[in-house]
Amino acid sequence: MRGDGLAQVRVQKCGEAFCAVNVWVKNPGDEAVGDRLVLNVKPVKPGQMEGSAYDPKRNLRFSSKITYSENAMTTSGCVLGGLFCRSVSWNKVATR
């Protein structure tokens, strides 16, 4: 569940990458169930992965960093060489 409680994703392998797919969205609009983010990340140290991400809906590529533990993760991404960055916290929840 995203930290703001407005979306829930399922993270799973998709080929050589990981995909984060929206499985629940509180207020569909810009985001919808089924939207996905393709994460091409590799471990850099325990609890941290880095690489890139691709949003096919918006045709947008950006750098990506994920820090994680058993029950939580934080995703960070930047576009335009780090000019615009955003971090989002996530908490593990029971599968819907």
ChimeraX attribute file (.defattr): number of C-alpha atoms within 10 A of each C-alpha:
attribute: neighborCount
match mode: 1-to-1
recipient: residues
	/A:1	20
	/A:2	18
	/A:3	14
	/A:4	9
	/A:5	11
	/A:6	13
	/A:7	19
	/A:8	23
	/A:9	23
	/A:10	15
	/A:11	15
	/A:12	13
	/A:13	11
	/A:14	12
	/A:15	7
	/A:16	9
	/A:17	13
	/A:18	16
	/A:19	21
	/A:20	18
	/A:21	18
	/A:22	19
	/A:23	17
	/A:24	19
	/A:25	19
	/A:26	12
	/A:27	10
	/A:28	11
	/A:29	8
	/A:30	7
	/A:31	16
	/A:32	16
	/A:33	16
	/A:34	13
	/A:35	18
	/A:36	20
	/A:37	20
	/A:38	20
	/A:39	27
	/A:40	18
	/A:41	19
	/A:42	14
	/A:43	13
	/A:44	11
	/A:45	9
	/A:46	9
	/A:47	12
	/A:48	17
	/A:49	18
	/A:50	20
	/A:51	16
	/A:52	17
	/A:53	22
	/A:54	18
	/A:55	14
	/A:56	12
	/A:57	11
	/A:58	7
	/A:59	7
	/A:60	11
	/A:61	18
	/A:62	19
	/A:63	20
	/A:64	22
	/A:65	21
	/A:66	21
	/A:67	17
	/A:68	16
	/A:69	12
	/A:70	8
	/A:71	9
	/A:72	15
	/A:73	18
	/A:74	17
	/A:75	17
	/A:76	16
	/A:77	20
	/A:78	18
	/A:79	14
	/A:80	10
	/A:81	9
	/A:82	11
	/A:83	7
	/A:84	10
	/A:85	14
	/A:86	11
	/A:87	12
	/A:88	13
	/A:89	16
	/A:90	19
	/A:91	16
	/A:92	15
	/A:93	12
	/A:94	5
	/A:95	8
	/A:96	7
